[in-house]
Amino acid sequence: MYSRRWVLTALLASAAVPGCAEAPARSPRPASKPGSGIARSGGSDAIVSAAGLGGTVGFVVMDSRSGKIIEAMNETVGQPPASVAKAMTSFYALDRLGASYRYATRVMTTGPVQGGRLQGDLILVGSGDPSLDTDRLGDLAQTLAAKGITEISGRYLAFAGGIPHIDEIDHEQPDFVGYNPAVSGLNLNYNRVNFEWRRGNNGYNISMDARGKRFIPAVAMASVSAVPREAPLFAYKAANDRDTWTVAQAALGKAGSRWLPVRHPEIYTAEVFATLMRAHGLRLPEASLIGALPAGAVVAETRSDALSEVMRDMLKYSTNMTAEALGLTASGAAGLKASAAQMQAWAAAKHGISSRFVDHSGLGGDSRISANDMAKAFHAARGGMLPDLLKQQGLRGADGKEIKNHPTRVVAKTGTLNFVSGLAGYVQPTSGKELTFAIFSADTARRDALSMSEREQPKGGSQWTRRARDMQAKLISHWAAQYT
């Protein structure tokens, strides 16, 4: 059973750390390697030991120009990459699709328009766009309204065949976390729906909406009921293309909101589009999903930003759904594991990288890659656009704060799961030698001890993550001082 304070904290924590992956139980201190040619640094050893993370810490730092490893620890041990995997997905998608690739969401008709009446079906067609939001969908509705269609004689259909439907990214996550939604050819708002509540005189007033900045359409395909219980926090039930939730009433307090994952994104997107069209005077019937696209004419379209910009947002905000959509689009595979396996084979063939991927976001617990192989991938990508897409920051001082106006910059991708932390990227001095690095840490025993109910906010998890990040910052500062 949870305390009221704990449950409320969990409910409101919309960006909590997900469940982590398994990692080998190894000492963080490596065995000595006589004659290896790799520098041994007492400074790095001391930083790792002081962090006291348990499990395994592995890292590689290399000269970016030559690719020569300068320093390493447990560098060949496969570790869960967490969201650092999104960088590999970016390499893969860029190679397979190209930086200028754009997703399209279209409206098609199967007949002529006569006197404002469509003599045929209206079809919402998705290609898997992970960046489609309510505001862009509203603009698509306005474009269609300008065609003068005021009624249809046929059906309202939705086609989501651009990429396969995936019920959830990782089945080992709690049902209610927004970072583990479904993925499909029709996606909206990263496949999350906004749940809002306010206590009234006769219980709670609850609403569900697909809010954007300019439009806030109500949603009926997802619903939540507050019930008198302490736990579980949320309970989910799928029925007839609907998402039905109950929430522990004791957790709600006076008012609040939270994004919940959507398990039927095709129905969700189609419903929101119909609501937006109703504001323009066109009432559409309930949507039916189709598996094959009939012949027809495109009458309205919205396109995503170029792939490079979609990836920039994915790497900045670490959106799992975007990574999965990009990977599935790049591979053309029929399922997530098959798609991840194709990316794994691509990495081996193109870069000689040994890895195991079960998804494209790093959310799944069974993915593995060593610090050495991840650093090798970053080294191979340094001449492309990846460094410009990664988040940039300065070096951090002994107090953990960024040193203002420091000439050396760090561009990197972070990854965090429960008791798993990763960081990989580049140390870029204004002059001198650029470094490429990868750091992975995981504590298997603590991860394995977590129950499903503990995985959103495990006891001691945030403290462990802070220590891991502090260790990463100190290692990078040490390497910058020693080798650049």
C-alpha positions in Angstrom: 0.0 0.0 0.0 1.2 3.5 -0.7 1.0 6.6 1.4 -1.2 9.4 0.2 1.8 11.6 -0.2 3.7 9.1 -2.3 0.8 8.3 -4.6 0.1 12.0 -5.2 3.8 12.6 -6.0 3.8 9.7 -8.4 0.6 10.9 -10.1 2.0 14.4 -10.7 5.4 13.2 -11.8 4.8 13.3 -15.6 8.5 12.9 -16.4 9.5 10.2 -13.9 12.3 7.7 -14.6 11.1 4.5 -16.3 12.0 0.9 -15.2 15.6 0.0 -15.9 17.3 -2.8 -17.7 19.4 -5.7 -16.7 23.2 -5.3 -16.6 26.0 -7.7 -15.6 27.0 -7.6 -12.0 30.7 -6.6 -12.2 33.0 -4.6 -10.1 33.4 -1.0 -11.4 37.1 -1.3 -11.1 38.7 -3.0 -14.1 41.4 -5.6 -14.1 44.8 -4.2 -15.2 45.7 -4.6 -18.8 49.5 -4.8 -19.2 50.7 -3.8 -22.6 47.2 -2.7 -23.8 48.5 0.7 -24.8 45.4 2.3 -23.1 46.2 4.9 -20.5 45.3 4.0 -16.9 44.2 7.0 -14.9 44.1 7.0 -11.2 41.9 10.2 -11.5 39.2 8.4 -13.4 39.4 5.3 -11.1 39.0 7.5 -8.1 36.0 9.3 -9.6 34.2 6.0 -10.4 34.9 4.5 -7.0 33.7 7.7 -5.2 30.4 7.5 -7.0 29.6 4.2 -5.2 27.1 3.1 -7.9 27.5 -0.6 -7.6 26.9 -2.9 -10.6 29.1 -2.0 -13.6 30.6 1.2 -14.8 32.1 1.2 -18.3 33.6 4.0 -20.3 35.7 4.8 -23.3 37.3 8.2 -24.2 39.1 8.5 -27.5 40.8 11.0 -29.7 38.1 12.1 -32.2 40.5 12.6 -35.1 42.3 9.3 -35.0 39.8 7.1 -33.1 42.6 6.0 -30.8 41.3 5.0 -27.3 43.0 7.2 -24.7 41.4 5.7 -21.6 38.9 2.9 -20.9 37.2 0.9 -18.2 35.0 -2.2 -18.7 34.8 -1.0 -22.2 33.7 -4.3 -23.9 30.9 -5.1 -21.3 27.5 -4.9 -22.9 25.3 -2.5 -21.0 21.7 -1.2 -21.4 22.1 2.1 -23.4 18.8 3.6 -22.2 18.0 6.7 -24.3 21.5 6.9 -25.7 20.0 4.3 -28.1 18.2 7.2 -29.8 21.5 8.4 -31.1 22.0 5.0 -32.9 18.4 5.3 -34.2 19.3 8.7 -35.6 22.4 7.3 -37.4 20.2 4.6 -38.8 17.3 6.8 -39.9 19.6 9.3 -41.5 21.4 6.6 -43.5 18.2 4.9 -44.6 15.8 7.9 -45.1 18.0 11.0 -45.6 18.0 14.2 -43.7 15.3 15.8 -45.9 12.7 13.0 -45.5 9.3 14.3 -44.4 6.2 12.5 -43.1 2.8 13.3 -44.7 -0.7 13.0 -43.2 -3.3 13.3 -45.9 -7.1 13.5 -46.5 -8.3 11.5 -49.5 -11.7 11.3 -51.2 -13.0 8.4 -53.3 -15.6 10.4 -55.3 -16.5 13.8 -56.6 -17.8 16.8 -54.7 -21.2 18.1 -55.9 -22.8 21.0 -54.3 -20.7 20.6 -51.2 -21.6 16.9 -50.9 -18.8 14.3 -51.2 -20.1 11.4 -53.3 -17.9 8.8 -51.7 -15.7 8.1 -48.7 -13.4 10.5 -46.8 -10.1 8.9 -45.6 -7.6 10.2 -43.1 -4.3 8.7 -44.2 -1.3 8.4 -41.9 2.3 7.6 -42.8 3.6 7.3 -39.2 4.4 10.9 -38.5 5.5 11.0 -34.8 5.5 14.8 -34.7 1.8 15.4 -35.6 0.1 17.4 -33.0 -3.4 18.9 -32.5 -2.5 22.3 -33.9 -1.2 20.8 -37.2 -4.2 18.5 -37.3 -6.4 21.6 -36.9 -4.6 23.3 -39.8 -5.3 20.2 -41.9 -9.0 20.5 -41.0 -9.0 24.1 -42.1 -7.4 23.1 -45.4 -10.1 20.5 -46.0 -12.8 22.9 -45.0 -11.6 25.3 -47.7 -12.5 22.7 -50.3 -16.2 23.4 -49.5 -17.2 19.9 -48.4 -20.1 20.2 -46.0 -21.3 16.6 -46.0 -20.3 13.1 -47.2 -22.5 10.3 -48.6 -20.0 7.6 -47.8 -17.9 6.5 -44.9 -15.3 8.2 -42.7 -12.2 5.9 -42.9 -8.8 5.9 -41.2 -5.7 4.3 -42.7 -2.7 3.8 -40.5 -0.6 1.5 -42.6 2.5 3.7 -42.8 4.1 1.7 -40.0 2.8 -1.3 -38.0 0.7 -0.8 -34.9 2.6 -1.5 -31.7 0.5 -1.7 -28.5 3.2 -0.4 -26.2 6.9 0.0 -26.5 7.9 -2.0 -23.5 5.5 -4.4 -21.6 7.6 -4.2 -18.4 6.6 -0.6 -17.8 3.6 0.5 -15.7 0.4 0.9 -17.7 -0.1 4.6 -17.0 3.3 6.1 -17.9 3.1 8.6 -20.8 6.5 7.6 -22.1 5.3 4.1 -23.0 2.4 4.6 -25.5 1.3 2.7 -28.6 2.8 3.5 -32.0 1.1 3.4 -35.3 0.7 4.9 -38.7 -1.6 7.6 -37.2 -0.1 9.3 -34.2 -1.1 12.4 -32.3 0.5 14.3 -29.5 3.1 11.6 -29.0 0.1 9.3 -28.4 -0.9 10.9 -25.1 -4.2 12.3 -23.9 -4.5 15.0 -21.3 -6.4 13.9 -18.1 -7.6 16.8 -16.0 -9.5 16.8 -12.7 -11.0 19.2 -10.2 -12.8 18.4 -7.0 -16.4 19.7 -6.8 -19.2 19.5 -4.4 -20.3 16.1 -5.7 -17.0 14.4 -6.4 -14.5 15.0 -9.1 -15.1 16.8 -12.4 -12.9 14.9 -14.9 -12.1 15.7 -18.5 -10.0 14.2 -21.3 -8.7 16.3 -24.1 -6.1 16.5 -26.9 -4.9 19.9 -26.2 -2.5 21.9 -28.3 -1.5 25.5 -28.1 -4.4 26.7 -30.3 -7.0 24.0 -30.1 -8.3 22.0 -27.1 -10.7 19.3 -28.5 -12.4 17.0 -26.0 -11.8 13.3 -26.3 -14.4 10.5 -25.8 -12.4 7.4 -26.8 -10.4 7.7 -23.5 -12.0 8.0 -20.1 -11.0 8.0 -16.4 -13.2 7.4 -13.4 -12.1 8.2 -9.8 -12.7 5.2 -7.5 -12.4 4.9 -3.7 -9.2 2.9 -3.3 -5.6 3.5 -2.2 -3.9 1.3 -4.8 -3.2 0.7 -7.6 -2.7 4.2 -8.7 -4.2 3.5 -12.1 -5.9 0.5 -13.6 -6.4 0.2 -17.4 -8.9 -1.7 -19.5 -9.1 -1.9 -23.3 -12.5 -2.4 -24.8 -14.0 -1.7 -28.3 -11.2 0.6 -29.4 -11.5 2.7 -26.2 -9.0 3.4 -23.4 -10.8 3.0 -20.0 -9.0 4.0 -16.8 -9.7 4.1 -13.2 -7.6 6.2 -10.7 -7.3 6.0 -7.0 -9.4 8.9 -5.7 -7.2 9.3 -2.6 -4.3 10.4 -4.9 -6.1 13.3 -6.7 -6.1 16.1 -4.2 -8.0 19.3 -5.2 -7.0 19.6 -8.9 -4.4 18.7 -11.4 -3.6 17.2 -14.8 -1.5 14.5 -16.3 -0.8 13.0 -19.8 -1.8 9.3 -20.1 -0.7 7.0 -22.9 -3.0 6.2 -25.7 -3.3 2.5 -26.8 -5.6 3.1 -29.8 -3.8 6.1 -31.6 -5.6 5.5 -34.9 -9.0 5.9 -33.2 -7.7 8.8 -31.2 -6.4 10.8 -34.2 -9.5 10.1 -36.3 -11.8 11.2 -33.5 -9.9 14.5 -32.8 -9.9 15.2 -36.6 -13.6 14.7 -36.7 -14.1 17.1 -33.8 -12.0 19.7 -35.5 -14.0 19.3 -38.7 -17.2 19.7 -36.8 -16.1 23.2 -35.9 -16.0 23.9 -39.7 -19.5 22.6 -40.2 -18.7 19.1 -41.5 -20.1 16.3 -39.3 -18.3 13.1 -39.9 -19.6 9.6 -38.9 -17.6 7.4 -36.5 -14.4 6.4 -38.2 -13.7 2.9 -39.4 -10.1 1.6 -39.7 -9.1 0.0 -43.0 -6.0 -2.1 -43.7 -5.7 -1.3 -47.4 -5.9 2.1 -49.1 -8.4 2.4 -52.0 -7.9 4.6 -55.0 -8.7 8.2 -54.4 -7.7 11.8 -54.7 -5.6 13.7 -52.1 -7.5 16.9 -51.2 -5.5 18.1 -48.1 -2.1 17.4 -46.6 0.2 18.3 -43.8 3.9 17.5 -43.7 6.3 17.1 -40.9 9.5 19.1 -40.6 12.5 17.5 -42.3 13.8 14.4 -40.6 16.8 16.3 -39.2 14.5 18.6 -37.3 12.3 15.8 -36.1 15.4 14.1 -34.8 16.7 17.3 -33.1 13.5 17.4 -31.0 13.7 13.7 -30.3 17.2 14.0 -29.0 16.4 17.1 -27.0 13.3 15.8 -25.3 14.1 12.1 -25.6 10.6 11.1 -26.9 10.4 7.4 -27.1 7.5 7.3 -29.5 9.4 9.4 -32.0 12.4 7.0 -31.9 10.2 4.0 -32.5 8.4 5.6 -35.4 11.7 6.6 -37.0 13.2 3.2 -36.6 10.1 1.4 -37.9 9.9 3.8 -40.9 13.6 3.2 -41.7 13.4 -0.5 -41.5 10.0 -1.2 -43.0 9.7 -4.2 -40.7 6.4 -5.6 -39.6 7.2 -5.4 -35.8 9.3 -3.6 -33.3 11.7 -6.4 -32.4 12.2 -7.3 -36.1 12.8 -3.6 -36.8 15.4 -3.3 -33.9 17.1 -6.4 -35.2 17.5 -4.8 -38.6 19.1 -1.7 -37.0 21.4 -4.1 -35.1 22.4 -5.8 -38.4 22.9 -2.4 -40.1 25.2 -1.3 -37.2 27.3 -4.5 -37.5 27.6 -4.3 -41.3 28.3 -0.5 -41.6 30.4 0.1 -38.5 31.5 -3.3 -37.2 29.4 -2.8 -34.0 28.4 -5.7 -31.8 25.0 -4.9 -30.1 21.6 -6.2 -29.2 18.6 -3.9 -29.7 15.0 -4.8 -28.8 13.6 -1.3 -29.7 14.7 2.0 -31.1 14.2 4.2 -28.0 16.2 2.3 -25.4 13.2 1.9 -23.2 13.3 -1.9 -23.3 15.4 -3.6 -20.7 17.1 -6.2 -22.9 19.1 -3.9 -25.3 22.9 -4.1 -24.9 25.9 -2.3 -26.3 29.3 -1.7 -24.9 30.9 1.7 -24.2 33.5 0.8 -26.8 30.9 0.1 -29.6 28.8 3.2 -28.7 31.9 5.4 -28.8 32.8 3.8 -32.2 29.4 4.7 -33.5 29.7 8.3 -32.3 33.2 8.5 -33.8 31.8 7.4 -37.2 29.0 10.0 -37.0 31.1 13.0 -36.0 31.6 14.1 -39.6 27.9 14.3 -40.2 25.1 16.4 -38.7 24.7 14.5 -35.5 26.9 16.8 -33.4 24.8 19.7 -34.4 21.6 17.9 -33.4 22.8 17.0 -29.9 22.2 19.1 -26.7 25.1 21.3 -25.9 26.4 22.3 -22.5 29.5 23.5 -20.7 31.8 21.8 -18.4 30.7 21.5 -14.7 32.7 22.5 -11.7 33.2 20.8 -8.4 29.9 22.2 -7.2 28.1 20.4 -10.0 27.1 23.6 -11.7 28.0 24.6 -15.3 31.0 26.8 -15.5 29.9 30.0 -17.1 31.7 31.0 -20.3 33.9 28.0 -20.3 35.5 27.6 -23.8 35.1 23.8 -23.8 31.7 22.5 -24.8 30.1 19.1 -24.4 27.5 17.8 -26.9 26.0 14.5 -25.9 22.9 12.3 -25.5 21.9 11.2 -22.1 20.0 8.0 -21.2 18.3 7.2 -17.9 16.3 4.1 -16.7 15.9 3.0 -13.1 19.5 2.4 -11.8 20.8 2.8 -15.4 22.6 5.9 -16.7 24.4 6.6 -19.9 26.0 9.5 -21.6 27.8 9.6 -25.0 29.0 12.4 -27.2 31.9 14.8 -27.8 34.1 17.1 -25.7 34.8 20.1 -28.0 37.5 22.6 -26.9 37.9 25.8 -28.9 41.4 24.7 -29.6 43.2 21.4 -29.1 42.1 17.9 -29.3 38.4 16.9 -29.6 37.3 13.8 -27.6 34.7 11.2 -28.3 33.3 9.3 -25.2 30.7 6.9 -23.9 29.9 6.2 -20.3 27.4 3.5 -19.1 26.4 2.5 -15.6 24.0 -0.1 -14.3 23.1 -1.7 -11.0 21.5 -5.0 -11.8 20.6 -6.1 -8.3 18.7 -3.0 -7.4 16.8 -3.0 -10.7 15.8 -6.7 -10.3 14.4 -6.0 -6.9 11.8 -3.5 -8.1 8.2 -4.5 -8.3 6.0 -3.1 -11.1 4.4 -0.6 -8.7 7.9 0.7 -7.8 9.2 1.3 -11.3 7.9 4.8 -11.9 9.6 6.2 -8.7 11.8 3.6 -7.0 13.2 4.3 -3.6 16.7 5.7 -3.9 16.4 5.9 -7.7 16.7 9.7 -8.0 19.7 9.8 -5.6 21.5 7.0 -7.6 20.8 8.9 -10.9 22.2 12.1 -9.4 25.4 10.3 -8.3 25.8 8.8 -11.8 25.4 12.1 -13.5 27.8 13.7 -11.1 30.3 11.0 -11.9 29.8 11.6 -15.6 30.4 15.3 -15.2 33.6 14.8 -13.2 35.0 12.2 -15.7 34.4 14.6 -18.6 36.0 17.5 -16.7 38.9 15.3 -15.8 39.4 14.2 -19.4 39.1 17.7 -20.7 41.8 18.9 -18.4 44.1 15.9 -19.1 43.7 15.3 -22.8 42.4 18.4 -24.7 
